[in-house]
Amino acid sequence: MSKHETFRREGDDQSGIEVTDQFARFSQKNDIFSRAFWDDTIRSKHTAKFFSSYRMEAAPRRGDGFTQRDFALRNAAWLISDIMSERFAGKGRREGFQAPISCDTPVARDKLNVEDPALMAQEIKKIAAFFGADLCGITDFDDRWLYENRIDVRDFSDAPHDLPEGLTTVIVLGHEMDEDLVATYPSALAGAATGRAYSHEASVVMQTAAYIRNLGYEAVPSMNDTALVIPYAIKAGLGEYARNQLVITPEFGPRLRFSKIFTNLPIAHDTPKPLGVRAFCDICTKCADACPVKALPYGPPEVGGKNSSAIKGVRKWTSDAEKCFGFWAKMASDCAICMRVCPFNRDFSKTRHRLWLKLALSRFRRFALWLDRKRGERVKPGTWWENKRAQR
């Protein structure tokens, strides 16, 4: 068997994942947020301000969207996620970001007999929805997307994953970001949409994993840690990869965060569902045009990336993470302009947007793009505060 064939897996064509013979598993140490702590080419005076602003130590106040109350809401939205991720940081584990979440629920001694994996899949999706997940898909445990190792955050040295043996499945959960807040990107206020989603997903993924462990099976809750979630989300049939580096879903477009659970529960897997997003992104460059630092690519997907924060050997659209993070650091908040301007950033519970989606995923995609030409403009953050007062 050739080296190239060892990296290919059944179902790659259906999911649109193109792995080449240059493929190498990604080291999370090279994730741009991890590099900000150890890589002198990334660290700057802005980097320190960026991280300290999440503790209100250096929250700049420079007008609409960046006032004290904007930073206050953003940081409050992150609170539950921060508590969870920092509880074992003194032992080198920043859980949910550089290490999987510790399981507070032991695996039950008596194992539930699962006679029908398809029915079990339905049950897990119902349980995930009960705890608050907006989407749930299930796929196989594909070790290509595991990080090479995890990180000890005390010195950013490599540490083993310590995942249990025998894992077979990844359950992917999707968590919607607030549409009104996303409309105000870039702003510290908009960052509250990110923080609230992370705090929410921390509880959802932990509770869903606890349910599975109570059934007698391993279940490791995970957020940004342990593995790249986007390939799993695509393989689990939740959506399709886009030029803006996000997963486009037919329910929420790109307006989601994802978490995952590694398990050995006998459960049926979903299959990828190509939508037609790739063909639409081939003719649309709204995200690349809107990026203030030109970190997003034009043209077709390519293999590799421009810096060490890009996975090697996968043909896809790849951002310049260094440019992107540099802009975040200067603003002292996250940026998701590419999410805001995406034509798929719509409320698909509404009929007119579902009709637009049908056009966008058909041969009439150019007409759908033309219809979208006036959408995606930034909403002034002050408007969000005024509207909230008006709703009282």
N, C-alpha and C positions, 0 to 999 in steps of 0.2 A: 504494500500500500504506500502511495506517495505521501510526502509530507503535506501536500495540499489537501489530499483526501482525508487526512487525519483531523483536519480542522473543520471540515464540512460535516454537517449533521442533517439527518432526514428532517424535512420540513422547512429548511432554510429558504428554499425557493418560494414557498408559499408565504412565508413571513416577510420576504423581501430583504433578509439579512444576507449580505454577500461577504463571506470571509475568505481572505486570500492566504497564500503561503507565507506572507509576512506577518501573519497574526501572532500576537503575544498577549497573554493575559495582562490586564492593567494593574499597576501598582497604585493603591490608594494614596501612597505617599506623594504621588505626582498629581493628585487632585489639586486644583488651583487653591482651594481653601486650606488644605494641608500645607501646600508649598508656602503659603503666606506666613507660616510660622518658622520654616527652616531654610527657605531658599532666599538668599540675599538679592537675587535678581527680581524678586516679587515684593519683598518687604520694602516699605517706604514710610514716610511720615504720614501718608494717608492711610496706610494699613492699620496702624495703631489707632488712629481716630475712628476708623470703621468699626473695629471690634469694641472699643471703649464706648462708642455711642449706644451699644446695646445694653450698657449699664448706666446710661444717662451721665457718664463722666465727661463726655466730650461731644454732646449732642449739639451740632451747630444749629443756629436759628437764623435762617436767611429767607424768610418769607413764606408764602403760601405752600403748604405741603411739607415744610421743614421747621415748623414751630415746635415749641416745647410739648404741646399737647399731641402733635403728630407723632413725635418720637415716643411720648409716653404711651400712646395707644399701641404703637408697633411693639414696643418692648413688653407691654402687658400681655399682648397676644402671644408672645413667645414663652410666657412664664412656665406653663406646664411642661413644655418640651425641654426648657432649660433645667428645670428641677430634675426631670428624669435623666437627662444626658449628663448632668454634673454629679450625680449621686455616687459614682465610683471613679470619677476622674482622678482622684488622689491615688488610685491604684492603676492608673494608666488607661482606663477604659472610659472613653466619652461615648456613651451608649446611644445608638441611633444615628451616629455620625461617623465614628471611627471604630466602633465595636457593636456587635449585636446586643440586643436588649436582654439583660439577665432575666431569667424566668423565675418569678416569685411563686409560681404554682408548680408543685412537683407533678411528675407524670403518674397518673393513677395506676395502682398495682394491677387492677383488673382492666383488661382491654376489651372495649366494645367490639363485638363481632360485626364486621361490615360485610353484609351479603351482597349489596348492590352499590358499587362505586359511583354510579351515575346518580342514584338517590342521595348518596352522601354529598356529592358535589352540590346538589340543590340545597341540601340542609346547610352546608357551610356558607353558601351565598345568602341564605335567609338569616343565618346568625350574624354574618358580617354586616348586613343591612340593618339588623336590629341594633347592633352596637354603633351604627352611624356611618358605615362605609357607603359611598355613593356608587361605586362600581366594584365588581369582584370577578376576577378571571383566574383560571388555574392552568398551570403548565408543568412540564417536566423539569427536574433539577439538572440544569445544563451548566456543567462546571466551567465552561469557557468564560462565563460572565462573572465568576467569582474573582474578587481581587486576589492578587498573588498572596497577600497576607493582610493582617490588620495592623493597626498602628498603636504603639504605646505612646499616649499623648504627653507623658512626662518628658520624653526626649525625642519623640518621633522616630524611634527605632522600630524595626519590623517585629511583629509578634504573630504567633500562630492563630488561626481562626478558632480552633477548639470546637468546631461544629461536631455534633454527635454523628456517629456512623449510621449508614443506612437511609439517609434522606433521599427521597424519590421525587418530591413535588415542591413546587413553589406556588403559593397562593398570593396573588397580586391584588391589592386593594387600592381603589382610587378615591381621592378626597377633593371635592370641588373647592375652588378658591372663590371668594366673594366677587361677583361680577362688578358691582359698583366701585369697590376699592381698586380692582385691577384697572378700571378705566382712568384712574388718577396717576398711573405710572408715567414717569418716574417721580416718586415722592416717598418720604418716610411714612406718610399715611398709608400708601399702597402696600408698604411692607407689612402692615397689619394683616393683610390677606394671606401672606406667606406664613407669618407667625401663627395665626389662628389655625391654619391648615395643619401645620406641624404639631401644634399642641393637641389638636383634635385627633390626628392620625396616631399619635403616641398612645392614647387611650384605646382607640379602636383596635389597633394591631395587637396590643398587649392583651386585651380582653378576648379577642377572637382566638389568639394562641392559647390562652388559658382554657378556653372551652375545649379545644382539641386535646390539650394535656389532661384535662379531666376525663376524657374518653379513653385515656391510656396510651396516647401516641405522642411522639416527640413533636414539638412545635416551637421554632425559634423565631420570635418577633424581630423585625428588622426594618429600618427606615433607609437612610442614605448609606448605611454601612454594608460591609461584607460582600456585596455584589452590585453590579450595574443593573438597575431596575428596568431601564427602558427596553432592553431586549426581552426580558421576561414579560413585560406588559404587552409587547407586540405579539409574542408567541402565545400569550394567554387570550388573544383575540379582543383586547380592549381598544386597540386603535392602530394607527399607522404613523411611522416616523416622518417628520417634516423638516423643511429647510431651517426652521428656527430652533432645531434640536429638541423639539418637544413631541410628545405623542398626541396626535389628533384623534379625539374620540367622537363618535356620532352623538353622544349625549351632551358633552360640555366643550367640545373643541379642544383647545390646548390648556384650558383653565383648571388644571388638576395638579395635585401632588400624589405621589405613589408610595405605598409601603408594601412589605412582603412578609410572608411567613414560610420558613423552610420546615417541611414536615415529612413523616413517613406514613401518614394516614392513607389508607387505600381509597383513592378518590379518582373519578374520571377527569381527564384533562380536556380543556378547550382547545380549539385550533385557531390559527391566525385567520383574520378576516380582512384581506386586502380590500380597501375601500375605493381607491382611486385618488388618494391624497398625493401620491408621488407625481401623478400626471398633472395635478393642479399646481403643485409646487414648481414643476418644470416651467410653468408660464408665469408664476407669481414671484415677485421679489420684494413684496411690501416690507417684510421683516428686515431684509438686508438694507433696503433703502432707508428705513427709519432708524437703524442702529447708529447712534451718535459717534461711535468710535470705529465703525465699519468692521466689527468683529464677526459678522455673519457672511457666509460665502455666496457668491454668485455662481452661475453655471451648474453643470451636473455634479452628482456626488463623485468624490474622489477617494482614493485610498490614502490613509495616513492622516497627518495633521502638521501644523506649523510649529508645535512645541510639545514638550514632554507631557502636557496635560491632555493630550489626545491619544485615544487608543490606537494601537498599531495594527495594520493589516485588515481593516474593515472598510469596504467601500460605502461611504455615506457622506452626507453633508456634515462638515465639522467646523465649529466656531474657533476663533482665536481666543482662548480662555484668558490669556494674559491681558489682552486689550479689554475684554469684558470686565474682569475683576478690577482692573485699574480704574475703570469708570465707576464701579460700585464703591471703591475705596474713597474716591474723591467726593462722592455724594454722601458717604457715610450711611448708605442704605442700598438695598438690592434694587435691581432694575429689571423690568420685564416689559419693556416697550415692545419687544418682539411678540410677546403674548397678546398685548393690548391691540396691536394693529393687525394681527392675523385675521384674515377673512373668516376663519372658522370659529373665532371667538364670538359666539352667539348663544342665545338661550334657545336651545332646540326643543324646548317644551312648547314653543309657540309655532303655530302653523306656518307663518310666512318664512320662518327660518328653516323649518324642515323642507319647505318647497325649494328654498335657495340651496340647501344641502344636496338635494337630488340633482339640481342643475350643475353644481360644482363637481359632483362625482360622475358626471356624464360627459358626453362629447360636446355639451354646451358650456363647458367650463369657462371658456373665454367670455361668454355672456355673463356668467355668474361673477367673474372677476370684475367686469365692467360695472355690474350692479353694486359692487362693494366699494367703488372708487371713493365715496364720500364718508365711509365708516372708519372707525378707529381713531378719531381725533381725541386728544387728551381732554378729560374733564378736569376743571380746576378743583384741587383738593378742598378748597373752601366751600365749594358747592355741596360736597358730601356732608360736611358739618352742618350747613344750613338746612339741607334736606332732613337730616336726622332730627334737628330741632323742630322742624315743621311737622314731623310725624308724631310728636308727643301729644 
